[in-house]
Structure formats: C-alpha cells, structure tokens
Amino acid sequence: MKWFILYIFLSPLWVVAQSTSEVKTAHVFVALCDNENQGIVPVPSHLGNGQDPKSNLYWGALYGVKTHFKRSGDWEYLKSLSTENPKILERVLFKHKASNTYLLADAYDGKYIKQTTIDFLKATGGDNKEKVAYNSTEIPFGGGANVLAYVGHDGLMEFSLNEPFEACDDGKERDAIVLACISKDYFEPYLKKTEANPLVWSTGLMSPEAYTLEAALEGWIKNESDSEVRERAAQAYHKYQKCGIRGARNLLVTGY
C-alpha cells in the first residue's frame, strides 16, 4: 500500500519531467511572396502581396505554411502569438499530435526578405534564442530550436550578406531545411559557417510549398536518417507537383 501511494504521488512529477525532456522544436521563417519587392516571376496579385499574409502564396494560400498545417491531420493549431518584431506580420504555434513537438512559424513582410534570411541563418548557428510561453511552459525557439526552416524566394540570388555568421559554443546540433530555389548553392557558404546540418535543400528551381516541409518534419520527428527524411520530402514534392520521383530526388537533397 505504501509503495502504491508513493507511486501515485510521484508519477505526475515523473510524467512532467519526461514530457519536458522530450520536447522538440522547429522554427520556420517564411518570407512572404512579394511581386513588388522580390526578384520573382509575378504571381496573381492576391498571392503576391507581401504585406498581406491572409492570402499569400507561402502563408495563407492552400499550400502556404499556416493553411497547410492547420488542415493537416497530424498537427494541431494552438494559437496566434504576438511578437515585438515589426517585420513579422503573423506568428503561429502548432503542436504535433503524436509527439511532444512544437512548431513556431513566422510570416515576414515580403519586403524584408533580406532580414528574414539573416534571422534564419543566425538561428541556425544558435543565435537569437527566444522562448515562447504556452500552458505555463517556456518552449525554446530561434537559436534554441532543434530544426530551423526557411520557406520562400531565394533572395541570395539578388543580394549578399556581410553579417559575421558563426556557430555558438553551446554544443547543440541543429538541422536546417531550406525550401527555396537552388538553395544548396546559395545557402551552403553560410550554413557551413553556422555548422548546421542541411537536412533538406534544393539543387534547382522549386515551389517552396508546405507539403514538402511537413513531410520532412515527419521523418525528423520519427528520428529517421537524413536520407530517409530527404526521401519523404521528395515523395511529397512528386505527389503534389507530378514531376516524377527521379526529378524530385534530384531536386531535393541532403548534406553538403
């Protein structure tokens, strides 16, 4: 009886400790599609207004990050959050239904694509750590997240960055997903400086829609190998783009 009472008393504490230790986090930086301020082939105006997240191609449209994850059967939309960063027009928090994984997604004003890129790269090196409060728990994002993702146009085709990107000395391994055109070529010099592991990125022109991101994260959550995560991403891209699985595998790669 004493052991039973002790178990009942301690087990909630054990569950809390266990759940806290198993928390995994992903932070997604979305540069809203912007016909006026980005070097892109123009899309319909309601999709390419970089100052309006609601219908933006990479956020509020059918396969935009916010809409796609809200429609997903594997993720739960938790809430919209405020942020003191005026360049972020909307911030939303999700939780994976089958694991203790949280996803924070930021919709950056499209005219600030350069700052979006800088913020993403700094986070891959462990910089700009921040915590989001939810249900009396502080969840680590920014440089404190386990995986960082960039979604949008590859602005590095038009501008260069002179910031001193580097890895902090916290010893934490971080994965990076870069869904943008030819991202391997353009992001590689910077990610090597931050020492992030490129989980999935591209070798050619692509549509950075959220189904690819969701598929990659599902493999990552399941602790699959990098090649298995990349295969999930390629399969999803082929499913929606009808590009052929060989083409999708050539487009989406992993590692340096």
Rosetta blueprint (number, residue, H / E / L):
1 M L
2 K H
3 W H
4 F H
5 I H
6 L H
7 Y H
8 I H
9 F H
10 L H
11 S H
12 P H
13 L H
14 W H
15 V H
16 V H
17 A H
18 Q H
19 S H
20 T H
21 S H
22 E L
23 V L
24 K E
25 T E
26 A E
27 H E
28 V E
29 F E
30 V E
31 A E
32 L L
33 C L
34 D L
35 N L
36 E L
37 N L
38 Q L
39 G L
40 I L
41 V L
42 P L
43 V L
44 P L
45 S L
46 H L
47 L L
48 G L
49 N L
50 G L
51 Q L
52 D L
53 P H
54 K H
55 S H
56 N L
57 L L
58 Y L
59 W L
60 G L
61 A L
62 L L
63 Y L
64 G L
65 V H
66 K H
67 T H
68 H H
69 F H
70 K H
71 R H
72 S L
73 G L
74 D L
75 W E
76 E E
77 Y E
78 L E
79 K E
80 S E
81 L E
82 S L
83 T L
84 E L
85 N L
86 P L
87 K L
88 I E
89 L E
90 E E
91 R E
92 V E
93 L E
94 F E
95 K E
96 H E
97 K L
98 A L
99 S L
100 N L
101 T E
102 Y E
103 L E
104 L E
105 A E
106 D E
107 A E
108 Y E
109 D L
110 G H
111 K H
112 Y H
113 I H
114 K H
115 Q H
116 T H
117 T H
118 I H
119 D H
120 F H
121 L H
122 K H
123 A H
124 T H
125 G L
126 G L
127 D L
128 N L
129 K L
130 E E
131 K E
132 V E
133 A E
134 Y E
135 N L
136 S L
137 T E
138 E E
139 I E
140 P E
141 F E
142 G H
143 G H
144 G H
145 A L
146 N L
147 V E
148 L E
149 A E
150 Y E
151 V E
152 G L
153 H L
154 D L
155 G H
156 L H
157 M H
158 E L
159 F L
160 S L
161 L L
162 N L
163 E L
164 P L
165 F L
166 E L
167 A L
168 C L
169 D L
170 D L
171 G L
172 K L
173 E L
174 R L
175 D E
176 A E
177 I E
178 V E
179 L E
180 A L
181 C L
182 I L
183 S H
184 K H
185 D H
186 Y H
187 F H
188 E H
189 P H
190 Y H
191 L H
192 K H
193 K H
194 T H
195 E L
196 A L
197 N E
198 P E
199 L E
200 V E
201 W E
202 S E
203 T L
204 G L
205 L L
206 M L
207 S L
208 P L
209 E L
210 A H
211 Y H
212 T H
213 L H
214 E H
215 A H
216 A H
217 L H
218 E H
219 G H
220 W H
221 I H
222 K L
223 N L
224 E L
225 S L
226 D H
227 S H
228 E H
229 V H
230 R H
231 E H
232 R H
233 A H
234 A H
235 Q H
236 A H
237 Y H
238 H H
239 K H
240 Y H
241 Q H
242 K L
243 C L
244 G L
245 I H
246 R H
247 G H
248 A H
249 R H
250 N H
251 L H
252 L E
253 V E
254 T L
255 G L
256 Y L
